[in-house]
Structure formats: structure tokens, C-alpha cells
Amino acid sequence: MIEDLLREYGYTEEQIKKFVNDFFYRNYSDGTLASKMRDVILFLEEYGYSRDDIIKMSLNDSMIFSNNVERLKEKLENLESFGFSKEEIKKITVSSSILGFSVEKIKSKIEGLEKIGFSKKRLCKMIVIASRVLKNTTEKIEQMIDDMVSLGYTKEQVIKMTERVPTIFCHDISYIIQKVSDLESLGYTREQIIKMTLICPSIYTQSTENIEKKLNDLESLGYKRSQVVRMTTMFPAFFSVSIENIKEKIKNFESLGYSRNQVLTMTSVLPSLYGQGLDSIRCKFEELKKLGFSDEEIINISLEYAAIYTQTPSTTKEKIDFYDSIGLRDYILFRPKYLISSVDFIYAKYKYLTMDIGITDKDELVSNLFRANKKFSRKFKISKEELIERYSYDKDVREKLGISKAKKIG
């Protein structure tokens, strides 16, 4: 009996019932079907599939055991020729009925999507994530892109979004339009929706109820709705962070000496601080103390320039050391945003102002050193690129000290 063979291979009673009731299998005698099953299962196990994988495949695609081994081998080899790795092929075939597609159909789909603008490399990843993409016609996908362009995206943006979250194509445009309408009703502008979903396209796969709950949760912490909307636009990863995690990070800042209002103010300006690990924030706070700043000074600096927590300690130290060397460290306490500029650019401007222009008065020097880039270029008729090429911090300082250029993180 075929049921005994299925039990031998690990099928549950419920799975066996589904299997034997399938119309396709009722067209085979037990002997013929058993022979086909043994051959296919042996081949698939040699290819790298687990027994559980094979069971899932057979339940997703009732035709799997209709293939002879040579035909199945040919299909898998063709998938490899399209650029899929063996691991990707296993993932796709276990979760979909792609082996039921003809080679010509798969090739035609991939070529059609390439013509629209998707790269072959990204298409492989898309199909691994959502093999259902192959069930849509090229015309349907192209129409979906056009419809999303009418919402305010560019074609290139839609392609980039759906490459990252191909399950967007599993919905029709009415779903997307409704989602946009729901987000607008929650306080987002169309521009904010586009910006937010470009950063995190998976927002389109979340329920409106969950999004609204997260906004309400953030408001309950003390933020205004306008702040919450702005914060989630800038840092949509909020929607995947638990409110408990956010509360814990607020407590972490408070343990460093910040008041609740100060934490809310700082994070409303730079919400990605909630993406930093607790140890990372505390470590950077301690590193700033090692540079000679008091707790109060660090808090005041970060309230005006929260991005100091997104820099590596070496980046911050390099900037502070340079300002120390030219006697302008105290200016950082009064104008922390001076830390925004790279040390490479500030060094080049300083050298240019003191050596080429001949400025010696400190007030005049500071006024020009921290002048906005465009205004500086217009006044002195020299570009940022020309300045850095003329006075290279890399060559003049880093190479002599034997250090590499620090990088921003976070």
C-alpha cells in the first residue's frame, strides 16, 4: 500500500490523506507510484534536500513525482544556469511549485523582467524571497510599476523597492493605494510616505492597525504626533522595534544623566539613536569623558549635535584633537554642530585661511572657518575639492602619525 511507503518516508497521517486524495496520484497504480517516489526521493536527497524538504515539495506541487529523474535533473541544472545557487534552488523549490514550470516559461519570465529594468542578479534574490513573482505576467508587473509611478515614485525607485521586497507584487495596486490613504489619514504627507517606504518598503506589507499602534505607543512615551510621524519617516525601523526595547533605551540615556525631556528632544532630532546598542551609547559617552568633557558638557553637546553618537570614538577624538591644536576646543562647547564637518575639510579651510589669506584674528578666523560651504566657496572662489587637494589632512597629518582615516558608523 502507498500509505505504508509514505509513513516510511515520514509523512504524517494528515499529509498522507492529502496525498492519496490528490486527483493526479489516483491515476497511478501503487506499484508505479512507489517506484517513481523512490527514484525521485533518492535523487533529491543526493542533490542535498532533506526528507522534510521533499515532503513539503510534494505537498506544494502535486506533480513532483510525475517527473522522471532525468527530467528533474535537467530542470535543476537549468535553474543553476539562470544564476541560482544550489541552496537558493532548494529554498525556492521547497516553498513553491517552480519545478512545475517549463524551462522556457522561467527563462521568458526572467528575460521579460530584465527588459523592464531588473538586474538578473537581483531577480534571482527576488525569486528566492518570493517565488510567486514568477506567477505574475510581465505585463501585470509592468502595469503595477506604472501605477506606483502615478503615486509619486520614479520607475527606478519602484524597481529598487520591489527588488528588496518583491512581495509587493503579490498585491494589486488597489491594496497599495489603500495603504497610502491609510498612512495619510495617520498624519503622513505623500512625500513622507514615499521617503519612508523607499527606506523600508516592507511597510507596505504591514497592517495599518500595527502601524497605528506603534504611533500611539510612541506618543505614550511623551512625543507629539508630528514628532512621531517625522521620526518614523526618518527611521522606519521603528516599526520592527518593540516599545519595550525603546523604553529600555530611554532608561539607558537617563542613567547617563539625561532627563526624560532631553532624551525625547535628542531622539526626535535623530531617531536612529534607537538603533544603537545600549553598550554602544554608554561606550561612546565614556570615550567623550576620556577626551576631557564632563557629563554635563557631553549632554549639552549631544542635545545640539546628537549625531556625535553615530561617530566612532576615533572620529570624534580626531576632530577634538585638531580643534585643541588650533586653540578652538572651547568653541565646541558653545557650538557643538561645528563637529559636523569632517576634519579633512576643516583642516584644509584652516590652512587656507591662515596661510593663503593670512587671517590671524581668532574671531575672524572662526567666522570664516565655520562659514557654510557654499558661502565659503563664493567668498573665496575656491571649491571644497580644491581645498582638500591643496591641503591634505591625510598626507600632512595621518600619514605622518601612521593612522588610517576614521569612518562614521551608525
C-alpha positions in Angstrom: 0.0 0.0 0.0 1.2 3.5 -0.9 0.2 4.7 2.6 2.8 2.4 4.2 5.5 3.8 1.9 4.5 7.4 2.8 4.7 6.5 6.5 8.1 5.0 5.9 9.3 8.3 4.3 8.0 10.4 7.3 4.6 11.7 6.1 2.0 12.4 8.9 -1.4 10.8 8.7 -2.9 14.2 7.7 -0.3 14.6 4.9 -0.9 11.0 3.7 -4.6 11.7 3.5 -4.0 14.8 1.4 -1.5 12.9 -0.8 -3.7 9.9 -1.6 -6.8 12.1 -2.3 -4.9 14.1 -4.9 -6.5 13.6 -8.3 -3.2 13.2 -10.0 -2.0 10.4 -7.8 -5.2 8.4 -8.2 -4.2 8.0 -11.8 -1.3 5.8 -10.9 -1.2 2.2 -9.5 0.5 1.8 -6.1 3.4 0.0 -7.7 4.1 2.6 -10.4 3.8 5.5 -7.9 6.0 3.8 -5.3 8.7 3.2 -8.0 8.6 6.9 -9.1 8.7 8.1 -5.5 11.7 6.0 -4.6 13.7 7.2 -7.6 12.8 10.9 -7.2 13.4 10.9 -3.4 16.8 9.2 -3.8 17.8 11.8 -6.4 16.6 14.8 -4.4 18.4 13.5 -1.3 21.6 13.2 -3.3 21.1 16.7 -4.6 21.0 18.0 -1.0 17.3 18.1 0.0 16.3 16.8 3.4 13.4 14.4 3.8 11.3 17.2 5.3 12.1 19.4 2.3 10.9 16.6 -0.1 7.7 16.2 1.8 7.0 19.9 1.7 7.8 19.9 -2.1 5.4 17.1 -2.8 2.6 18.8 -0.9 3.2 22.1 -2.6 3.5 20.6 -6.0 1.4 17.5 -6.7 3.3 16.9 -9.9 6.8 16.4 -8.4 6.7 12.6 -8.5 5.4 12.7 -12.1 9.0 13.7 -13.2 11.5 11.0 -14.1 14.9 11.6 -12.6 16.5 12.8 -15.9 13.8 15.4 -16.4 14.1 16.6 -12.8 17.9 16.8 -13.1 17.5 18.9 -16.3 15.2 21.3 -14.6 17.5 21.8 -11.6 20.5 22.2 -13.9 18.6 24.9 -15.9 17.9 26.7 -12.7 21.6 26.7 -11.9 22.3 28.1 -15.4 20.0 31.0 -14.6 22.3 32.0 -11.8 20.7 30.3 -8.8 23.0 28.6 -6.3 22.0 25.1 -5.0 21.0 26.5 -1.7 18.8 29.1 -3.4 17.3 26.4 -5.7 16.4 24.3 -2.6 14.8 27.2 -0.9 12.7 28.2 -4.0 11.6 24.7 -4.9 10.6 23.7 -1.3 8.4 26.8 -1.0 6.8 26.9 -4.5 5.8 24.9 -7.5 8.5 26.3 -9.7 9.5 22.8 -10.8 6.1 22.6 -12.4 7.1 25.5 -14.8 8.7 24.7 -18.1 12.3 25.9 -18.6 11.1 28.1 -21.4 8.5 29.8 -19.1 11.0 30.5 -16.4 13.5 31.9 -19.0 10.8 34.0 -20.6 9.8 35.5 -17.2 13.3 36.4 -16.3 14.1 37.9 -19.6 10.9 39.9 -19.5 11.7 41.3 -16.1 15.2 42.2 -17.2 13.8 44.2 -20.1 11.7 46.2 -17.5 14.8 47.1 -15.7 15.5 44.4 -13.0 19.0 43.1 -12.9 19.4 39.3 -13.3 21.4 39.1 -10.1 18.7 40.8 -8.1 15.9 38.8 -9.9 17.5 35.6 -8.5 17.3 37.0 -5.0 13.7 38.3 -5.6 12.6 34.8 -6.7 14.2 33.3 -3.7 12.4 35.7 -1.4 9.0 35.5 -3.2 8.8 32.8 -5.9 5.2 33.9 -6.5 6.7 36.8 -8.6 7.0 34.2 -11.4 3.3 33.7 -11.4 2.6 37.3 -12.4 2.7 38.1 -16.1 5.4 40.6 -17.2 2.5 42.9 -18.3 0.9 42.8 -14.9 4.2 43.7 -13.2 4.9 46.5 -15.7 1.4 47.9 -15.1 2.0 47.7 -11.3 5.1 49.8 -11.7 3.3 52.3 -13.9 0.6 52.6 -11.2 3.1 53.2 -8.5 4.8 55.8 -10.5 1.5 57.6 -10.7 1.6 57.7 -6.8 4.8 59.8 -6.9 7.6 57.3 -7.2 10.0 57.1 -10.1 10.3 53.9 -12.1 13.8 53.4 -10.8 12.6 53.8 -7.2 9.8 51.2 -7.7 12.3 48.7 -9.1 14.7 49.3 -6.2 11.9 48.9 -3.7 10.5 45.7 -5.2 13.9 44.2 -5.6 14.2 44.4 -1.8 10.6 43.4 -1.0 9.2 41.5 -4.0 6.1 40.5 -2.1 4.8 44.0 -3.0 4.0 42.3 -6.4 1.8 39.8 -4.6 -0.7 42.6 -4.1 -2.7 44.6 -6.6 -2.5 48.4 -6.9 -5.7 48.9 -5.0 -4.0 47.5 -1.9 -1.1 49.9 -2.3 -3.4 52.9 -2.9 -5.4 52.0 0.2 -2.2 51.7 2.2 -1.1 55.1 1.1 -4.5 56.5 2.0 -4.3 54.9 5.4 -0.9 56.4 6.1 -2.1 59.8 5.0 -5.0 59.5 7.5 -2.4 58.8 10.2 -0.7 62.1 9.6 1.9 61.4 6.9 2.2 63.5 3.8 2.6 61.8 0.4 6.2 63.0 0.3 6.9 61.4 3.7 5.2 58.2 2.7 7.4 57.9 -0.4 10.6 58.7 1.6 9.7 56.2 4.4 8.8 53.3 2.0 11.9 53.9 0.0 13.9 53.3 3.1 11.7 50.5 4.3 9.5 49.0 1.6 8.2 46.3 3.9 5.9 48.9 5.4 3.6 48.0 2.6 3.4 44.5 4.0 2.4 45.7 7.5 -1.1 46.1 8.7 -2.4 49.6 9.2 -3.5 48.6 12.7 0.1 47.6 13.7 1.4 50.9 12.2 -1.2 53.0 14.1 -0.5 51.1 17.3 3.3 51.9 17.1 2.5 55.6 16.5 0.2 55.5 19.6 2.9 53.7 21.6 5.5 56.3 20.8 3.1 59.1 21.7 2.5 57.5 25.0 6.2 58.0 25.8 5.8 61.7 25.5 6.3 62.5 21.8 3.9 64.6 19.9 2.2 63.1 16.8 4.0 65.4 14.5 7.3 64.3 16.1 6.3 60.6 15.8 5.5 61.0 12.1 8.8 62.7 11.4 10.8 60.2 13.4 9.2 57.2 11.7 9.8 58.8 8.3 13.5 59.2 9.1 13.8 55.9 10.9 11.1 53.5 9.8 12.9 50.6 11.5 10.8 51.8 14.5 8.0 49.6 13.1 10.1 46.5 13.8 11.4 47.6 17.3 9.3 46.7 20.3 8.1 49.5 22.6 9.8 47.7 25.5 13.1 48.0 23.7 12.6 51.7 23.2 11.7 52.2 26.9 14.8 50.3 27.9 17.0 52.6 25.7 15.3 55.7 27.2 16.2 54.4 30.7 19.7 53.9 29.5 20.1 57.5 28.5 18.5 58.6 31.8 21.1 56.5 33.7 23.8 58.6 31.9 22.3 61.8 33.3 19.7 62.9 30.7 16.3 63.9 31.8 13.3 62.3 30.1 12.6 65.6 28.1 16.2 65.7 27.0 16.1 62.1 25.7 12.8 62.9 23.8 14.3 66.1 22.3 17.5 64.4 21.2 15.9 61.3 19.7 13.2 63.3 18.0 16.0 65.0 16.1 18.0 61.8 15.4 15.6 58.8 15.9 18.2 56.4 14.6 19.8 56.6 18.1 17.2 54.0 19.0 19.0 51.7 16.5 22.2 51.9 18.6 23.0 49.2 21.1 22.9 50.1 24.8 26.5 49.2 25.2 27.5 51.3 22.2 25.9 54.5 23.6 27.4 54.0 27.0 30.8 53.3 25.5 30.8 56.5 23.4 29.7 58.5 26.4 32.7 57.2 28.3 35.0 57.9 25.4 33.9 61.5 25.4 34.7 61.7 29.1 38.2 60.5 28.3 38.6 63.4 25.9 38.1 65.7 28.9 34.4 66.6 28.7 32.3 66.5 31.9 28.9 64.6 31.9 27.1 67.9 31.7 29.2 69.0 28.7 28.6 65.7 26.9 24.8 66.0 27.4 24.8 69.6 26.2 26.9 68.7 23.1 24.7 65.8 22.2 21.5 67.8 22.6 22.7 70.2 19.9 24.6 67.6 17.9 23.1 64.2 18.5 25.0 62.6 15.6 28.1 62.6 17.9 26.7 59.2 19.0 26.9 57.9 15.4 30.6 58.6 15.1 33.3 56.2 16.1 35.3 57.4 19.1 38.4 57.8 16.9 36.5 60.1 14.5 35.4 62.3 17.4 38.8 62.2 19.0 40.5 63.2 15.7 38.2 66.3 15.5 38.7 67.3 19.1 42.4 66.9 18.9 42.6 69.1 15.8 40.5 71.8 17.5 42.7 71.6 20.5 45.8 72.1 18.3 44.5 75.3 16.9 43.1 76.6 20.2 39.4 76.3 19.3 38.3 73.4 21.6 36.1 75.8 23.7 34.1 76.7 20.7 32.8 73.1 20.5 31.0 73.6 23.8 29.2 76.7 22.5 28.6 75.4 19.0 28.7 71.6 19.0 27.4 71.5 15.4 30.9 72.5 14.4 31.7 68.8 14.9 29.5 68.1 11.8 32.3 69.0 9.3 35.0 66.4 8.6 38.4 67.1 10.0 39.7 66.9 6.4 37.7 69.8 5.3 38.1 71.9 8.5 41.9 71.4 8.3 42.0 72.4 4.6 39.9 75.6 5.3 42.1 76.4 8.3 45.3 76.1 6.4 43.9 78.1 3.5 42.6 80.9 5.8 45.8 81.2 7.8 48.4 80.6 5.1 46.8 81.8 1.8 44.6 84.5 3.1 46.7 85.4 6.2 44.0 85.7 8.8 45.4 85.9 12.3 42.5 87.3 14.3 40.7 84.5 16.1 37.1 85.9 15.7 37.6 86.5 12.0 39.1 83.0 11.7 36.2 81.3 13.4 33.7 83.4 11.4 35.2 82.1 8.1 36.2 78.7 9.2 32.6 77.7 10.1 31.0 79.6 7.2 28.6 77.4 5.2 30.3 75.6 2.4 28.6 77.3 -0.5 29.1 80.7 1.1 32.7 80.0 1.7 33.3 78.9 -1.9 31.5 82.0 -3.2 33.5 84.4 -1.0 36.9 82.9 -1.6 36.4 81.5 -5.1 37.6 78.0 -4.2 35.8 74.7 -4.0 35.8 72.1 -1.3 37.6 69.6 -3.6 40.3 72.2 -4.4 40.9 72.9 -0.8 41.2 69.3 0.3 43.6 68.6 -2.7 45.7 71.6 -1.8 45.9 70.9 2.0 45.5 67.1 2.6 45.0 66.1 6.2 45.7 62.5 5.1 49.2 63.4 3.8 50.0 66.2 6.3 48.8 64.5 9.4 47.6 60.9 9.2 50.4 59.6 7.2 53.0 61.2 9.5 51.2 59.7 12.5 50.7 56.3 10.8 46.9 56.3 11.3 44.1 55.4 8.9 41.1 57.6 8.2 38.3 57.2 10.7 34.9 56.2 9.4 31.4 57.2 10.5 29.2 54.4 11.8 25.6 54.1 12.9 
